[in-house]
């Protein structure tokens, strides 16, 4: 699912205009990014939590030349799914009626 697909889904389910749905989706994403930049943790009950993890600096290699490259320390975003989300993903739709199955003929996500 792409961001455009998510906007369309919000628009359809909430019966909002596409523009209003786009504002909602963008606002949520911007809020998550702003909180992570500030070092805050975001918890969404029943879904999961977002936080940052600190990576140490290290020496890497350029794959083309094999030269040593200094990789600086950095923060990376990390998502931890809730038990409820894990259970919903691994169970049938009948057990969780809020989660709808993909329409017939919809390709499986790659990755």
C-alpha positions as CSV (number, residue, x, y, z in Angstrom):
1,X,0.0,0.0,0.0
2,X,1.4,3.4,-0.9
3,X,0.7,6.7,0.8
4,X,-1.8,7.6,-2.1
5,X,-3.6,4.3,-1.5
6,X,-3.8,5.1,2.2
7,X,-5.2,8.5,1.5
8,X,-7.8,7.0,-0.8
9,X,-8.7,4.4,1.8
10,X,-9.2,7.1,4.5
11,X,-11.3,9.1,2.1
12,X,-13.5,6.1,1.3
13,X,-13.9,4.8,4.8
14,X,-14.4,8.2,6.5
15,X,-16.5,9.6,3.7
16,X,-14.2,12.6,3.4
17,X,-12.9,14.5,0.4
18,X,-9.5,13.2,-0.9
19,X,-8.0,16.6,0.0
20,X,-9.2,16.3,3.7
21,X,-7.9,12.8,3.9
22,X,-4.6,13.9,2.5
23,X,-4.3,16.5,5.2
24,X,-5.1,14.0,7.9
25,X,-2.6,11.4,6.7
26,X,0.2,14.1,6.2
27,X,-0.5,15.5,9.6
28,X,-0.1,12.1,11.3
29,X,3.1,11.4,9.5
30,X,4.5,14.8,10.2
31,X,3.6,14.4,13.9
32,X,5.4,11.1,14.1
33,X,8.5,12.5,12.4
34,X,8.5,15.6,14.7
35,X,8.2,13.4,17.8
36,X,11.0,11.1,16.7
37,X,13.3,14.1,16.0
38,X,12.6,15.4,19.5
39,X,13.6,12.0,20.9
40,X,10.0,11.1,22.0
41,X,8.5,7.7,21.8
42,X,5.1,7.3,20.1
43,X,2.8,4.6,21.4
44,X,-0.4,3.7,19.5
45,X,-2.3,1.2,21.6
46,X,-3.2,-2.0,19.7
47,X,-0.8,-1.0,16.8
48,X,2.7,-0.5,18.1
49,X,5.3,2.0,19.1
50,X,7.9,4.1,17.3
51,X,11.1,5.3,18.8
52,X,14.7,6.0,17.7
53,X,17.8,3.9,18.3
54,X,21.3,5.2,18.4
55,X,23.8,3.6,16.0
56,X,27.5,3.9,16.8
57,X,30.0,5.2,14.3
58,X,31.9,2.5,12.5
59,X,34.2,1.9,9.6
60,X,32.5,0.6,6.5
61,X,33.7,-0.3,3.0
62,X,32.8,1.2,-0.3
63,X,31.4,-1.8,-2.3
64,X,32.8,-0.6,-5.6
65,X,36.4,0.2,-4.6
66,X,36.8,-1.6,-1.3
67,X,38.1,1.6,0.3
68,X,37.5,2.2,4.0
69,X,34.7,4.7,4.7
70,X,34.0,6.3,8.1
71,X,30.2,6.0,8.8
72,X,29.1,8.5,11.4
73,X,26.9,7.8,14.4
74,X,23.2,8.3,13.7
75,X,19.7,7.8,15.0
76,X,17.5,5.4,13.2
77,X,13.7,5.1,13.5
78,X,12.5,1.8,15.0
79,X,9.0,0.3,15.0
80,X,7.9,-2.4,17.5
81,X,4.5,-3.9,16.7
82,X,2.0,-4.6,19.5
83,X,1.0,-8.1,20.4
84,X,-2.5,-7.3,19.1
85,X,-1.2,-6.3,15.7
86,X,1.0,-9.4,15.5
87,X,-2.1,-11.5,16.4
88,X,-4.2,-9.8,13.8
89,X,-1.6,-10.3,11.1
90,X,-1.2,-14.0,11.9
91,X,-4.9,-14.8,12.3
92,X,-7.9,-15.2,10.0
93,X,-10.2,-12.3,9.1
94,X,-13.1,-14.1,10.9
95,X,-11.4,-13.6,14.3
96,X,-10.8,-9.8,13.6
97,X,-13.7,-8.4,11.6
98,X,-12.3,-4.9,11.8
99,X,-9.5,-6.0,9.5
100,X,-10.8,-6.5,5.9
101,X,-9.2,-8.9,3.5
102,X,-7.7,-7.5,0.3
103,X,-10.1,-7.6,-2.6
104,X,-9.9,-10.7,-4.9
105,X,-7.0,-10.3,-7.4
106,X,-5.0,-7.9,-5.3
107,X,-1.3,-8.7,-5.5
108,X,0.5,-9.7,-2.4
109,X,2.9,-7.0,-1.1
110,X,6.6,-7.7,-1.9
111,X,9.3,-7.5,0.7
